[in-house]
Amino acid sequence: MFWTDLPIEDGGELRYRLDEMQLIIRQNGDELTLASLENNQEEPPAEEIPWSRFVTGSQDIKIRLTPRTPDKPVVVNPEHPVQILPGQ
């Protein structure tokens, strides 16, 4: 699911659960709408969700979720070791 291109059909919707966040992506023509919700909250009606709108200029849209590294060093102490493979 991550690091691969996922097509989204016109009028379609993708939903992802990432730890304590839910990401909702909808396509309508050349427009994408995105929203994020906390997993522990009950989903409000669609008209009450704070959506962000993006115009893509194309109806052939693919979604790819990738990690983004910070521009400054970060020191963390994870509960479990994490290794990122070369080229990822």
N, C-alpha and C positions, 0 to 999 in steps of 0.2 A: 504494500500500500504506500509506504513512504519511499521517496527518491525515485518514483516511477511516474510516467505521465498517465493520468487518468482522464479519459474523455468525459465530458458532461454534455448531455443532450439538451437541445433547446427545450425549455420548459421543465428541465430536470433539476434534481437537487442531490447534493452530496452532503453526508453528515459524518463527522469524525469525532471521536471521543479521545481527548488527549489529557490524561491524568484527571484533573478536576475541571477541565474545560470542554465544552462541546462547540465545534465549529460547523456552521451551516453555510453552504454555498449554493446559490441558485443561479440559473442562467435563463434569461429571457431575451432572445435575439442576440444582439451584440453587447448586451449589458449583463454584468455579474453583480449580484448582491451578496454580501457576506455579513454574518453575525456570529458573535461568540457569546455563549451562556455558561454559567457555572453549572457543573453537573449536579450539585446538591440542591439547586433550585428547581421548582416546578416550571415547565416551559410556559411562558405567557402566550396569550393570543398573538398571531403573526403581526397584527397591526401595532402591538405594543413593544415588539422587539426592535432594538436600535440597529438598523441595517446601514451598512456602508455600500454605496453604489459606485461601480466602475464601468466605463465604456471601453470595450476592447477593440472595436473596429473590425471584428471578425466573429462569425458564428461558429467556426471550427475551433473550439476552446478545449485546452487540456490543462489540468490542474496538477501541479507537482508540489508536494510538501517536503521541504528540505530544512535542515538545521541552519541556523544563522549564527556565526561566531561573532562575538563582540569585537570592537575595534581596539579594545584595551585588554590586557591580561586579567584573568579572573582566577582567584584562588578559591577552590571549593573542597569540601570534604564529603564525598558521596557516601551513602550507607553501603552501597554495593559498587565494586569497581566497574567502570565503563571504559570500553575501548572503541575508538572510531577507526575503522580500517582505512588504509591509504586510499586516496582518491575519492573518498566519500564527502 
